[in-house]
Amino acid sequence: MLGNMSSITNSGTKIEDSDASDAEISSSAPHTAPNSDERDERTSRDGASIALPAHVAGSGALDRLIDTARDYAEASTAGNTNKAYAADWKHFTRWCRLKGTEPLPPSPEMVGLYLADLAAATGKAPALSVSTIERRLSGIAWNYRQRGFTLDRKDRHVATVLAGIRRKHARPPVQKEAILPEDIQAMVGTLPYDLRGLRDRAILLLGYAGGLRRSEIVSLDVHKDDTPGSGGWIEIFEDGALLTLNAKTGWREVEVGRGSSDQTCPVHALEQWLHFAKIDFGPVFVRTSRDGKRALEARLSDKHVARLIKATVLKSGVRSDLPEAKRLAMFSGHSLRAGLASSAEVDERYVQKHLGHASAEMTRRYQRRRDRFRVNLTKAAGL
């Protein structure tokens, strides 16, 4: 959900977001209800934890294995997904208590009422979008499974309410604008050639040519197994760079070839950044010192990618025919990925493989062009 951008400057300067929360319960159940946060967090962690059977006596070795198993269980879903599901469960359990009931065992009737409250919130709390409500339901169902229960999502109290919400409130998905080749060239042209500029140029060009998610960009390491939190690593060859990514669907390789000129070549930009930042181990993209002359050890946040895109879009004049606020809302980290899918004039199969999509249908959802009606089937049909 996009927030109001309070300030935007050139590369290396923070852009402050004030994200509007979509986590309000209702006017009678504020999301920030006091005195329950710690209990909810403890319930979320302990209730979903791996434990020994009741008839097995504990020991130091078994306790260590339990901790290891818990870590693996948490790693079964992405970190951001875990955070979202934990927030969903906290929100739902607080709502239950404010309504005078408990979240366990599962009650399809109460879940249906909860969904209705999210869709038709009253007072200061806004109604949530259908996609957010569906995500909340998935989070609740997942948390029930971790606690040994099953929520029947096909139960009429859940299924019919959700179907009605979809029918009454569903809207077409809001897609981010694709960054096209001329846009990315203009954007990198706004960056200076200091250390921050070299880093941000490499981020934009590599993210665009690799069709990468912003989390995939910042999770790269120089070598395999450099850091525990690595999401992949890079190998640079004469003809390009090979990225090995731990993506949503498993490990995949992305080939990023060299460009037609050094000014727009993602591999050259990456080499320049690594060379002048003196990075030969650990995260590829890190913070810089305040004076911009030294690379630090701390890995960049993926939010930096979104801020960088918005800042360079404004400064380069991309879609300058539109108001600034609309331009900020149109572009995000996903615009790089959509840009590659929309611009690469190759067989669709190669784009699908490059982006790691399981189906061609998903790849087509990323293909967004500004030159609509380029192919006129009406005339082609003889009319």
ZADREN-625388 format. One record per atom (N, C-alpha, C): x, y, z. Coordinates in steps of 0.05 Angstrom, whole numbers, plus 5000, padded with zeros to 4 digits. Example, Ala and Ser with C-alpha at 12.3 -4.5 7.8 and 13.67 -1.06 7.14 Angstrom:
526448865156/524649105156/526449345156/525749555142/527349795143/525850015157/
//
This chain:
501749765000/500050005000/501850255000/501350434981/503150664979/502450874999/504550995010/504151215029/504751475017/504451695033/505151955023/508151995025/509352095004/512252135002/512852415012/514252435035/514652695047/517052835035/518952685024/521252815012/522652624993/523552744970/524952584950/527352744941/529652614942/532052754933/533552554916/536052624909/537652454892/538652214906/540152044891/541151794901/542551824928/541951624946/543351624972/541851774993/539851934986/538252085005/535751935010/534951915035/532651755042/530051895033/528151725026/525451825020/523651715041/522451885056/520851805079/518051725070/517151495079/514451405073/512851415098/510351505095/508451485117/506351295108/506751035111/504850835101/502350835117/500150855103/497550835116/497050545122/496350495147/495950215155/493150115146/493149875136/490549755128/489749545149/490949565173/490549365192/488449445213/486849645208/484749715228/482649495229/481649445253/479649235256/476849355251/476049535267/473549685264/473549905285/471550075285/471550295304/471350185332/470249945335/469949825362/472249655369/474149615351/476449435356/478949555344/480149755356/482449885345/484749695343/486349725321/488649555317/490749585338/490849825350/492949875370/491949835398/490149655402/489149605429/491449545448/491549675471/493849645489/493749385505/495949315517/496249105537/495948825526/495748795499/495448515489/497548445469/499248635461/501248575440/503148355449/504248385473/506248185482/504947915484/502547895494/501247635497/500647515470/499847685451/499247585424/501747485410/504047625414/506547545402/507447275414/507147255440/507947005453/506146775444/503546825442/501746615433/502446535404/503046725387/503646665359/506146495358/508146555374/510646405373/510446135386/509246125411/509245875425/507045685415/504745795408/502545625399/503245475373/504845605356/505445475330/508045335330/509245295354/511945185355/511844875353/514144765345/514544475345/514944385373/513744155381/514044065408/514243755408/515243655431/515443365435/512743245440/512242985433/509842855442/509742845472/507342835483/506942845512/508242615526/508542385513/509542145527/512642125525/513942325512/516842315510/518142515529/520042415545/521342585565/523442765550/523543005559/525443195546/528243155555/530143255539/532943245546/534343475532/536843525539/538343745527/538543705496/539143465488/539443405459/536843445444/534643355456/532043385443/531143675442/531743815464/531044105464/532544255442/535044185437/536544315416/535344245389/534443985386/533243905361/530544045357/529044095378/526544235376/527044525366/529044655377/529744925367/530544915337/532044715329/532844685301/530344645284/528544475293/526144415278/524444665275/524344825296/522745075295/523945265274/526645275274/527845445254/527245355225/527245095221/526544985194/523645045188/521945015208/519045065204/518645355195/520045545208/519745825201/520845875173/522945725165/524145755139/522445635117/520245495124/518545375103/517045575087/516645815098/515446035084/517346275085/517046455066/518746685064/518446865089/520647005096/520647175119/518347375120/517847515097/515747705095/513047575099/512747335088/510247185092/509747115121/511947035135/511646965163/510747215179/511947445173/511247695187/508247765182/507447735156/504647795149/502747615164/503347355164/501547155177/501447205207/503747275219/503747335247/502047575253/502147785237/500548015240/497547955236/496947775217/494147695212/493047555237/494647375248/493647225272/493347415296/495147595300/494947785322/492347955319/491848035295/489548205289/486948045294/486847795285/484447635289/484047565318/486047485332/485747415360/484847645377/485847885371/484948125386/482048185380/481248145355/478448195347/476648005362/477447745364/475847545378/475447625407/477647705420/477347775448/475648015453/475848215435/474148445437/471248385432/470648165418/467948075414/467047875435/468747825455/467947645477/468247355472/470047275453/470446995447/473446935445/474146685441/476946605438/477446505410/479846535399/480446445372/480546145369/481045995391/481245705389/478945585405/477845355395/478345225370/477145385347/477645315322/476645465299/473545475298/472545705292/469645735289/469045865262/468145715242/467545835216/465546065219/463746045238/461846265241/463146525249/465046515268/466446755276/468346855255/469646675240/471346755218/469746905197/467346805191/465646935172/464847215181/464247245207/463547505217/465947695216/468347585221/470847745220/471247855192/470847685172/471247765144/469147985137/466747955147/464648155141/465448425154/466548415178/467448655192/469648795177/471448635165/473648755149/472648895124/470648775112/469548875086/467749115090/466349115112/464349335117/464949475143/467449555146/468249685171/466749955174/466150025199/464850275205/466650455221/465850705223/467450895239/469950985224/472051015239/474551115228/476050905212/475650655218/477150435205/476150405177/477950395157/477050365129/476450065123/474750025104/474249755094/476749665078/477449405081/479749305068/479049205040/481049195023/480749094996/480248794996/479048694975/478548404973/481148244975/483248334962/485748184962/486948184991/486648395005/487648405033/486048215051/483448215047/481648035063/482347745057/482847675032/483547405024/486247325037/488147525037/490747465050/490347425080/488547575093/488047545121/486947255126/485147175109/483946905113/486146695110/487846725090/490046535086/491846525111/492446755122/494146775146/492846635170/490146675173/488746545195/488746235192/488246145167/488145855162/490945735167/493045875158/495745775162/496345755192/495645955207/496145955236/494645725250/492245675241/490745455253/492145185247/493145155223/494644905216/497044865234/498445095239/500845065256/500144985285/497645025293/496744965320/495244705321/495344555299/494044285299/491044295293/490044515283/487244535276/486844575246/484444535237/483844585209/481444765206/481744985191/479445155186/478345075158/475845005158/474544925134/473745175118/475345245099/474745485083/472345445065/471445195061/469145145044/466545145060/466745175087/464445195103/462745435094/460045405094/458445615082/458645875097/459345875123/459546125137/462046285128/463946145117/466346275107/466146325077/465546105063/465646115033/463546305022/461046295032/459046465021/459446765028/460446815052/461047095059/463247205041/465347045037/467547135020/466747164991/464946984982/463947014954/462347264951/460847334971/459247584970/461047824971/463147814987/465048034988/466348074961/467147854948/468447874922/466547994902/464047904902/462047994883/461448294886/461348384911/460448654917/462648854916/465048774924/467248964928/469648924910/469748704895/472148654879/472548864858/475048944854/475849134834/478149024817/478449114793/480749024777/483349074791/485248894789/487848924803/489249184793/490549314812/492049554805/494949474799/495749504774/498349424766/500249664764/502649624773/504649834771/505549874742/506250124736/507150184709/509850054703/510149954679/512649834671/514650054664/517150014672/519350194664/520450094637/520250254617/521150184590/524050254586/525350154564/528150194560/529050494561/527450664548/528150944548/527851064576/526050954592/525751054620/528150984637/529050724635/531250644652/533850794645/534150844619/536450994610/536451284621/534051404621/533851674632/534251674662/533251464676/533551444705/536351424714/537951244701/540751214709/542351454701/541351604681/542751854673/542652074694/540852044713/540652244734/542552194757/543851954757/545551884780/548351984776/549652074798/552452164796/554351924794/556851984791/558851774789/560451754815/559251824838/560551774863/559851484871/560651404896/560251124904/557351054905/555651234916/552751174918/551551154890/552451334872/551351334845/552151074831/554550974835/555350724823/553650494833/553150494859/551550284871/548650294860/547450524860/544650544852/544350494822/546350564806/546350504778/546350204774/548050064789/548149764787/545449644796/544249754816/541649644826/539549674804/539349904792/537249944772/537649774747/540149774737/540649624713/540549324717/541649224739/541548934744/538648844750/537249014766/534448944771/532748934746/533249124728/531749134703/532448894684/535048864679/535948654660/535448374672/535448344698/534948084710/532048024715/530348234712/527448204719/527148124748/528648254765/528748164793/526748314811/525848174831/524348304852/526348464869/525348664883/527148834899/528448674921/526948474932/528148314953/530448134942/530148054917/532247894904/534748054899/534348304892/536748484887/538448514912/537148584934/538748644958/539648394973/538548164966/539347914980/541747774968/542747884946/545047764932/547647784948/549147574948/551847574960/553947554937/556447614943/558547594923/559047294917/559147134937/559646844934/557546684947/557446424941/555646244954/556246224984/554146235000/554346185029/556146395043/556246645032/557746855046/556446935072/553746955072/552347045096/549946855101/549146825126/546846645132/544246735118/543847005116/541347105105/541347145075/543247025061/543547065032/541146945017/540347084996/538246984978/539346894951/542046884949/543246804924/545946924921/547246864899/549946974894/550447024865/552647154858/553247234830/555847104821/555947054795/558446964782/558747134757/561047264754/561447434731/563247294710/562347284685/563847164664/564347364642/565747284621/566447464599/563947564585/561947394582/559547464567/557247574584/557547564611/555447664628/555647564656/553547584671/553447504699/551347294703/551847094719/549946884726/549146924755/546546964759/545346994785/544046744794/544746634817/543346404828/541646494851/539046464848/537146584867/535546374881/535146424907/533346254923/530546384922/529046334901/526546474895/524246334909/521846444905/519446334917/518946044909/519545974885/519045704875/521545524876/523545614890/526045454893/528345584879/530545454878/532945564866/532645584836/533545814825/533545854796/535946024788/536745994763/538946144752/537946354733/539146594734/538346814716/540946904702/540846894676/543146984660/542747274652/544647444660/544547734652/546847784633/546247814608/548347864588/549348154589/551648194577/552748464576/551148634556/551048894561/549549074544/551049174520/549849344504/551049444480/553049664485/552849794509/554750004516/555249994546/557550104554/558150114583/556150274599/554950484586/553150654600/550550514609/549750314594/547350174601/547749874607/550249784609/550849504614/550549444643/548749264651/548449194680/550949054691/552248894675/554648744685/556948944690/557349134671/559449334675/558849504699/556349574703/555549734727/556149584752/555549324752/556049164776/559049144781/560649104760/563549084764/564649344774/563749574765/564649824774/564049864803/561649804812/560949834840/562649654857/562849394850/564449214867/567349304869/568449404847/571249484846/571749734864/570249944860/570750194874/569750174903/567850004909/566949964936/568649764951/570449634936/572349434948/570849204962/568849104948/567148894959/568048624945/568948444961/569648184951/568547954968/566848024987/565647825004/563047945016/561047765021/558647855035/556647975016/554848145026/552648255010/553748424987/552448404964/553348564941/552648864945/550148914954/549249184956/549049264986/550749454994/550849535022/550549835024/550349925048/550150205054/552850335050/552850605048/555350755046/555550945070/557951035075/558351235096/556951495090/556651665110/555251915106/556552085085/559152085083/560452245063/560452115036/559451865034/559151725009/561751624998/563851605015/566451525005/567251235012/565651115030/566350835038/563850665038/564250415030/562150215031/562150095059/559850065071/559649945098/558849655095/558649515118/558049225117/555149165116/553449355125/550549305128/549249275101/547649065097/546249015073/543949225070/543549305045/541349495040/538649365045/536649525053/533949435055/532649435027/530749255023/529349264997/527749514992/527149655014/525649905011/527350114997/529950094998/531650274984/531150264954/530650024944/530149994915/527650144907/525550114922/523050264916/523450564917/524850654937/525350944940/527051044917/529050884910/530850964888/529250994862/527550804857/525950814832/524151064831/522851114853/521051354854/522651614851/524951624864/526551864862/527551914834/528551704821/529751744794/527551774773/525251664778/522951704760/522252004760/522052124783/521352404785/523552584772/526052524779/528252694770/528652674740/528152434729/528652394700/526352494682/524052544695/521852644679/520152424666/520452174675/518751964664/515852024670/514152004650/511352064651/510852344663/512352534654/512152804664/509452934657/507952804639/505352914632/503252874654/503952724675/502152664697/503052814722/501152864740/501852994766/503852834782/505452964798/507552824813/506452604830/504252654844/503152454863/502352204847/501252234824/500452004808/502851854798/504951994790/507351864781/508551694803/508551804827/509651654850/508051394855/505451414852/503751184857/503950974834/504751054810/504850874788/507250694787/509450784799/511950634797/512850524824/513950284824/514950164848/517149964840/518049804860/520149614854/519249414833/516649354831/515649164812/515849274783/516149534780/516249654754/518649554738/520849484751/523249374737/522549104724/521248934740/520548664730/518548684707/516548854711/514548894690/515849014665/517849184669/519149314646/520549114628/521948934641/523348734624/521348554609/519248474623/517248304609/515848444586/515548704589/514148864569/515948944545/518548944550/520449054530/522048854515/522448614526/524148414514/522748304489/523848354466/522648264440/523747984433/523147794450/524047514445/521647334449/522147074444/520046874448/519146884477/516546874481/515446884508/516546674527/517346444516/518346234534/520946324548/522546484535/525046574547/524446774570/522546944565/521747144585/520646994610/518946794605/517746634626/519946504643/521846384630/524046244645/525746454660/526246684648/527946884660/526646994686/523947024685/522547134708/521846914729/522246664721/521646444739/518646394743/517046454722/514146414724/513546124717/511546014731/510645744726/508945714702/507745934692/505945924669/506346164652/505746134626/505846354607/503746564614/501546474626/499346664633/500346864654/501946774673/503046964692/504947164679/506547064660/508447244646/506847464631/504647384618/503047574603/501847794621/501447724646/500347934665/502448154670/504948084665/507048284669/507548454644/506448374622/507048514597/505048744593/506048984599/504349224597/505749424579/504249504558/505349694539/503749954539/505150164532/503750424529/502750464501/503750314481/502750344454/500550144448/498250194461/495950024457/495050024428/493749814420/492649774393/494849774372/497249694380/499449674361/498649454340/497449244350/496349034332/493349074330/492349144307/489549194303/488248954290/487048784306/485748544296/483148604281/481948834286/479648914271/480248944241/482349094235/483249124208/484348864196/485748714213/486848464204/484648264196/482348294208/480048124202/478448224178/479348444166/478048544142/475948754146/475748864170/473749074175/474949354174/
//
